[in-house]
Amino acid sequence: MRVGIDCSVLHGRFSGVEKAVRGLIGGLAETQGEQELVLLCGRKPPLDLPLPSGMVWHCSDFDPANRLRRIAFQQWELPRLAKRLGLDVLHGPAYITPVHARFPTLVSVYDLMVFLYPDLCARANRVHYRLVMPRCVPRCERVLVPSAIVGSSVVETLRVDPARVRVSHLGLDPIFARSPDAEEVASLRDRLNLPERFLLFVGNLEPKKGLDVLVRALGRLREGPPLVIAGKRAWGVGGLDELIASEGIQDRVTFTGYVPDEDLPALYAAARWFVFPSIYEGFGLPPLEAMASGTPVIASDGGALPETTGDACVRVEAGSVEELAEAISASWGDDALRESLSRAGVVQASRFSWRNHALDARQLYAEVRHGP
C-alpha cells in the first residue's frame, strides 16, 4: 500500500500548520506500519530528517513559496502524479486535497477560521480555503482534526458525515521536555535583550491572537510586568505599535521577531509567565510548549484551548480586557500558584505526542484504503 503525503506547505519559517505537518512526518518516521509513504514536495526536501525504509521524498519542479504555483501543483499535478506513482491513498495534511481526485483521500483540517471568523483571516487564505475546502473536504473518505471542537465545526459547517471525522490531538517536539541550563538561558537573554522577569507571548503576530486585548490589559496595570512578544509579523497588526504607544507601555514591550525552535525552550524557561489571549485556536501549540517547559500559563477560552490546556492554566474569557488584566495582576506575584501550575502544566503537556498522532494517521490510511 502506497500513501502519498502532500508536503508542499513546508517552506520558509514554520509556524502552526507547518509545525503540525513536520510533527506528523517526524512521528511517521518513528513508527512502523505496512504502508510505503511517499512525501511529495517541491524542488528539494524541506526537512533534514533521516527517513526509515519505506519512507521516501519525491520532489517536483515547483517553488512551494509561490502560492499560485503550489495551488496548481495540488489541484492539477497531484492527481496525475498520484496515478504515475501508483498511490493508493493521498493525505492532504494542510486543509486541501485535489477537488477532482479519483482516488481515496484523507485531509487534515486544523480549524475553520475562514468560515467562523473570516475577518480574522488573511485575504489570500480566506479566498483560497473558502473556495476549495467545501469542494474537497466532504469528498474525502476521512477528515483528521486536532480537537473535538474542530470536528464539530467540520460536521456542521462543511456537512461532513460524523463517521468520517477522527479527532487526533497534535504532539509536542521532545526539545520542550528538556530543561535548558542557566548558561543557555543567560546567553539567550543577552542576545535578545530580555528583561530579568517578563510575561511572554509566542506566536504569529496576527489579529486572531488577541494581542490588542493583551496590550489594552497591560495598559490598565500601572505597574504591570514587562511583555516580550516573540513571533513574525504575519499580517493585520500594522496598528499594534501605535496601540502600544497610546496605552503608554512602549517602555515595557520587547519584540524579538521570529525565534527558531532551537531557542524556544530557553525562551520559555526565561519567562515568569506565558500568556496566550487568542480569540480562537483549533488546537494551540504554544501554550502546551510553555507547559512542557515548566512555564505557567494564562490562556483564553478561545476555541480548543480549554480542551488542550485543561485545568493546568489560569483561564480567561477570549476578548475580555478586564479578565486578562485581573488575571495578570493576581497571578504575577503568586509564587505558590506559579509552582502549582508549572507542575500541572508538565503533566498536561506530557499527554500529547507526535508518535500517537502518527499512529492515528496510519490507522486512517488503512481505513481509507480498505474500509473500517
C-alpha positions as CSV (number, residue, x, y, z in Angstrom):
1,M,0.0,0.0,0.0
2,R,1.5,3.4,-1.1
3,V,0.4,6.6,0.6
4,G,1.3,10.0,-0.7
5,I,1.6,12.9,1.7
6,D,1.4,16.4,0.2
7,C,4.2,18.3,1.9
8,S,4.1,21.4,-0.4
9,V,3.1,23.6,2.5
10,L,6.5,23.2,4.1
11,H,8.6,26.2,3.2
12,G,10.1,29.2,4.9
13,R,9.8,29.7,8.6
14,F,7.5,27.2,10.2
15,S,4.6,28.2,12.5
16,G,1.3,26.4,13.4
17,V,0.3,24.4,10.4
18,E,3.8,23.8,9.2
19,K,4.8,22.6,12.6
20,A,1.9,20.2,12.6
21,V,2.9,18.7,9.2
22,R,6.5,18.5,10.3
23,G,5.4,16.8,13.5
24,L,3.3,14.3,11.6
25,I,6.3,13.4,9.3
26,G,8.6,13.0,12.3
27,G,6.0,10.8,14.1
28,L,5.6,8.7,11.0
29,A,9.3,8.3,10.7
30,E,9.4,6.9,14.3
31,T,6.5,4.4,13.8
32,Q,6.2,1.3,11.8
33,G,3.4,0.2,9.5
34,E,2.7,-1.7,6.3
35,Q,2.3,1.4,4.3
36,E,5.0,2.8,2.0
37,L,5.0,6.6,2.5
38,V,5.9,9.0,-0.4
39,L,6.5,12.6,0.8
40,L,5.5,14.9,-2.1
41,C,7.4,18.2,-2.1
42,G,8.8,21.0,-4.2
43,R,12.3,21.2,-5.7
44,K,14.1,19.8,-2.7
45,P,13.1,18.1,0.6
46,P,12.0,20.7,3.1
47,L,13.2,18.8,6.2
48,D,16.6,17.5,7.1
49,L,15.2,14.3,8.6
50,P,16.6,10.8,8.4
51,L,13.9,8.6,6.9
52,P,13.5,4.9,7.6
53,S,13.0,2.3,4.8
54,G,9.5,2.5,3.3
55,M,9.5,6.3,3.5
56,V,10.9,8.5,0.7
57,W,10.8,12.0,-0.7
58,H,9.5,12.7,-4.2
59,C,10.5,16.1,-5.5
60,S,8.7,18.1,-8.2
61,D,9.9,21.1,-10.1
62,F,8.0,24.0,-8.4
63,D,8.6,26.6,-5.8
64,P,6.3,25.9,-2.8
65,A,6.7,29.6,-1.6
66,N,4.8,30.7,-4.7
67,R,1.2,30.2,-3.6
68,L,-0.4,30.1,-7.1
69,R,2.2,27.6,-8.2
70,R,1.5,25.5,-5.1
71,I,-2.2,25.6,-5.8
72,A,-1.6,24.5,-9.4
73,F,0.5,21.6,-8.1
74,Q,-2.2,20.5,-5.6
75,Q,-5.2,20.7,-7.9
76,W,-3.8,19.7,-11.3
77,E,-0.5,18.0,-11.0
78,L,-1.1,15.9,-7.9
79,P,-3.8,13.7,-9.5
80,R,-1.5,12.9,-12.4
81,L,1.4,12.3,-10.1
82,A,-0.6,10.0,-7.8
83,K,-1.5,7.9,-10.8
84,R,2.1,7.8,-12.1
85,L,3.4,6.8,-8.6
86,G,0.8,4.2,-8.1
87,L,-0.6,5.8,-4.9
88,D,-3.4,4.0,-3.1
89,V,-4.2,6.9,-0.8
90,L,-3.4,10.7,-0.8
91,H,-3.2,12.6,2.5
92,G,-3.6,16.4,2.3
93,P,-2.2,17.4,5.8
94,A,-2.9,21.1,5.4
95,Y,-6.7,21.6,4.6
96,I,-6.6,20.8,0.9
97,T,-6.8,17.8,-1.4
98,P,-7.4,17.8,-5.2
99,V,-11.0,18.7,-5.8
100,H,-11.4,16.2,-8.6
101,A,-9.4,13.4,-7.1
102,R,-10.4,10.0,-8.5
103,F,-8.6,8.0,-5.7
104,P,-9.1,7.7,-1.9
105,T,-8.1,10.8,0.1
106,L,-7.6,11.9,3.7
107,V,-7.4,15.5,4.7
108,S,-6.2,17.2,7.9
109,V,-8.2,20.3,9.0
110,Y,-6.8,22.3,11.9
111,D,-9.6,24.9,12.2
112,L,-12.4,26.6,10.2
113,M,-11.3,30.1,10.9
114,V,-12.1,31.2,7.3
115,F,-15.7,30.3,7.9
116,L,-16.2,31.1,11.5
117,Y,-14.0,34.2,11.8
118,P,-13.3,35.4,8.2
119,D,-12.4,38.9,9.4
120,L,-9.5,37.4,11.4
121,C,-8.0,35.7,8.4
122,A,-5.6,36.9,5.7
123,R,-7.4,37.6,2.5
124,A,-5.4,35.1,0.5
125,N,-6.3,32.3,2.9
126,R,-9.9,33.4,3.1
127,V,-10.4,33.3,-0.7
128,H,-8.5,30.1,-1.2
129,Y,-9.9,28.0,1.6
130,R,-13.5,29.2,1.3
131,L,-13.4,28.3,-2.4
132,V,-11.7,25.0,-2.2
133,M,-12.5,23.4,1.2
134,P,-16.3,22.9,0.6
135,R,-15.4,21.2,-2.6
136,C,-12.7,18.8,-1.4
137,V,-13.2,18.1,2.3
138,P,-16.7,16.5,2.0
139,R,-15.3,14.2,-0.7
140,C,-12.6,12.8,1.5
141,E,-13.0,9.3,3.0
142,R,-11.7,10.6,6.3
143,V,-11.1,14.0,7.9
144,L,-8.4,14.2,10.6
145,V,-8.9,17.0,13.1
146,P,-6.8,18.1,16.2
147,S,-9.7,18.7,18.6
148,A,-13.3,17.9,19.2
149,I,-14.4,21.5,18.6
150,V,-12.9,21.4,15.1
151,G,-14.6,18.1,14.4
152,S,-18.0,19.6,15.3
153,S,-17.3,22.6,13.1
154,V,-16.3,20.3,10.2
155,V,-19.6,18.4,10.5
156,E,-21.8,21.4,10.9
157,T,-20.1,23.9,8.5
158,L,-18.9,21.6,5.7
159,R,-21.7,19.0,6.2
160,V,-19.3,16.1,6.6
161,D,-20.6,12.7,7.8
162,P,-19.5,12.5,11.5
163,A,-18.5,8.9,10.9
164,R,-15.7,10.2,8.6
165,V,-14.3,12.6,11.1
166,R,-11.5,11.5,13.5
167,V,-10.0,13.5,16.4
168,S,-6.3,13.1,16.9
169,H,-4.5,15.6,19.2
170,L,-1.3,17.1,17.9
171,G,2.0,16.5,19.6
172,L,5.0,18.3,21.0
173,D,8.6,18.3,19.9
174,P,10.8,16.5,22.5
175,I,13.0,19.6,22.8
176,F,10.4,21.1,25.1
177,A,10.8,18.3,27.6
178,R,14.4,19.1,28.4
179,S,15.5,21.8,30.8
180,P,17.9,24.3,29.3
181,D,20.9,25.1,31.6
182,A,21.4,28.5,33.2
183,E,24.2,29.4,30.7
184,E,21.9,28.7,27.8
185,V,19.1,30.9,29.2
186,A,21.6,33.7,30.1
187,S,23.0,33.6,26.6
188,L,19.6,33.9,25.0
189,R,18.6,36.7,27.4
190,D,21.7,38.7,26.4
191,R,21.2,38.0,22.7
192,L,17.5,39.1,22.7
193,N,18.0,41.8,25.3
194,L,15.3,40.3,27.5
195,P,14.1,41.8,30.8
196,E,15.0,39.9,34.0
197,R,11.4,39.0,34.7
198,F,8.8,39.1,32.0
199,L,5.4,37.9,30.6
200,L,5.9,36.1,27.3
201,F,3.7,35.6,24.2
202,V,4.9,33.3,21.4
203,G,3.1,33.0,18.0
204,N,2.5,34.7,14.7
205,L,1.5,38.3,15.1
206,E,-2.0,38.4,13.5
207,P,-5.5,39.5,14.6
208,K,-6.7,36.2,15.9
209,K,-4.0,36.1,18.6
210,G,-5.7,38.8,20.6
211,L,-2.6,41.0,21.0
212,D,-4.7,44.1,21.0
213,V,-6.5,42.7,24.1
214,L,-3.2,41.9,25.8
215,V,-1.9,45.4,25.1
216,R,-5.0,47.0,26.5
217,A,-4.9,44.7,29.5
218,L,-1.4,45.7,30.3
219,G,-2.3,49.4,29.8
220,R,-4.7,49.1,32.7
221,L,-1.9,47.9,35.0
222,R,0.2,50.9,36.0
223,E,2.9,48.6,37.5
224,G,2.3,45.7,35.2
225,P,5.1,43.3,34.1
226,P,7.3,43.7,31.0
227,L,6.0,41.9,28.0
228,V,8.1,40.0,25.4
229,I,6.4,39.3,22.1
230,A,8.1,36.6,20.1
231,G,7.0,35.8,16.6
232,K,7.0,37.0,13.0
233,R,4.6,39.8,11.9
234,A,2.2,37.9,9.8
235,W,-0.5,40.3,8.8
236,G,-3.1,42.7,10.1
237,V,-1.1,44.2,13.0
238,G,0.0,47.4,11.4
239,G,-1.5,49.4,14.2
240,L,0.0,47.4,17.1
241,D,2.9,49.8,17.7
242,E,0.5,52.7,17.8
243,L,-1.8,50.9,20.2
244,I,1.2,50.2,22.5
245,A,2.2,53.8,22.4
246,S,-1.3,55.0,23.1
247,E,-1.6,52.7,26.1
248,G,1.7,54.2,27.4
249,I,3.5,50.8,27.7
250,Q,6.1,51.2,25.0
251,D,8.9,51.0,27.6
252,R,7.6,47.7,28.8
253,V,7.3,45.8,25.5
254,T,10.1,44.0,23.7
255,F,9.7,42.5,20.2
256,T,12.1,39.7,19.4
257,G,10.9,38.8,15.9
258,Y,10.8,35.2,14.9
259,V,12.5,32.8,17.3
260,P,13.7,29.5,15.9
261,D,12.6,26.3,17.6
262,E,16.0,25.5,19.0
263,D,15.9,28.7,21.0
264,L,12.3,28.4,22.3
265,P,13.0,26.1,25.3
266,A,15.4,28.7,26.7
267,L,12.9,31.5,25.9
268,Y,10.1,29.7,27.8
269,A,12.4,28.9,30.7
270,A,13.4,32.6,30.9
271,A,9.8,33.8,31.2
272,R,8.0,34.1,34.5
273,W,4.6,33.6,32.9
274,F,3.3,32.7,29.4
275,V,0.2,34.4,28.1
276,F,-2.0,33.3,25.2
277,P,-5.0,35.5,24.7
278,S,-6.1,34.0,21.3
279,I,-9.6,34.6,20.1
280,Y,-9.8,31.2,18.5
281,E,-7.5,28.1,18.2
282,G,-8.1,24.8,16.6
283,F,-5.5,23.3,18.9
284,G,-2.9,25.7,20.3
285,L,0.7,24.5,20.3
286,P,2.5,27.5,22.1
287,P,0.7,27.2,25.5
288,L,1.5,23.5,25.5
289,E,5.1,24.1,24.6
290,A,5.3,26.6,27.5
291,M,3.7,24.0,29.8
292,A,6.1,21.3,28.7
293,S,8.9,23.7,29.6
294,G,7.5,24.2,33.1
295,T,6.4,27.8,32.5
296,P,2.9,28.6,34.0
297,V,0.3,29.7,31.5
298,I,-2.5,32.3,31.3
299,A,-4.8,31.3,28.4
300,S,-8.1,32.3,26.9
301,D,-11.0,30.0,26.3
302,G,-10.9,30.6,22.6
303,G,-11.8,27.5,20.5
304,A,-10.0,24.3,21.6
305,L,-7.8,25.9,24.2
306,P,-9.8,24.5,27.2
307,E,-9.7,21.1,25.6
308,T,-5.9,21.1,25.1
309,T,-4.7,23.0,28.2
310,G,-7.3,21.6,30.6
311,D,-7.2,22.8,34.2
312,A,-3.4,23.4,34.1
313,C,-3.6,27.2,33.5
314,V,-5.3,30.4,34.5
315,R,-8.3,30.7,32.2
316,V,-9.8,34.0,30.9
317,E,-12.6,34.8,28.5
318,A,-11.4,35.4,25.0
319,G,-11.5,39.0,24.1
320,S,-12.0,40.3,27.7
321,V,-9.6,43.0,28.5
322,E,-10.9,43.2,32.1
323,E,-10.5,39.5,32.8
324,L,-7.0,39.3,31.3
325,A,-5.8,42.4,33.3
326,E,-7.1,40.9,36.5
327,A,-5.6,37.5,35.8
328,I,-2.1,39.0,35.1
329,S,-2.3,41.2,38.2
330,A,-3.4,38.4,40.5
331,S,-1.0,35.8,39.1
332,W,2.2,37.7,38.6
333,G,3.4,37.7,42.1
334,D,1.7,34.5,43.3
335,D,4.7,32.0,43.7
336,A,2.5,29.2,45.0
337,L,0.2,29.4,42.0
338,R,3.2,29.5,39.7
339,E,4.7,26.4,41.2
340,S,1.4,24.6,41.2
341,L,0.6,25.4,37.5
342,S,4.2,24.6,36.5
343,R,3.8,21.1,37.8
344,A,0.3,20.7,36.4
345,G,1.4,22.0,33.0
346,V,4.2,19.5,32.7
347,V,1.7,16.7,33.3
348,Q,-0.8,18.1,30.9
349,A,1.7,18.6,28.1
350,S,3.0,15.0,28.5
351,R,-0.3,13.7,27.2
352,F,0.5,14.9,23.6
353,S,2.9,13.2,21.3
354,W,3.6,13.1,17.6
355,R,4.0,9.4,17.8
356,N,0.4,8.9,18.9
357,H,-0.8,11.3,16.2
358,A,1.2,9.4,13.6
359,L,-0.3,6.1,14.7
360,D,-3.8,7.5,14.3
361,A,-2.8,8.7,10.8
362,R,-1.5,5.2,9.9
363,Q,-4.8,3.7,11.1
364,L,-6.8,6.1,8.9
365,Y,-4.6,5.3,5.9
366,A,-5.7,1.6,6.3
367,E,-9.3,2.6,6.8
368,V,-9.3,4.8,3.7
369,R,-7.8,2.1,1.6
370,H,-9.6,-1.0,2.9
371,G,-12.6,0.4,4.8
372,P,-13.1,0.4,8.6
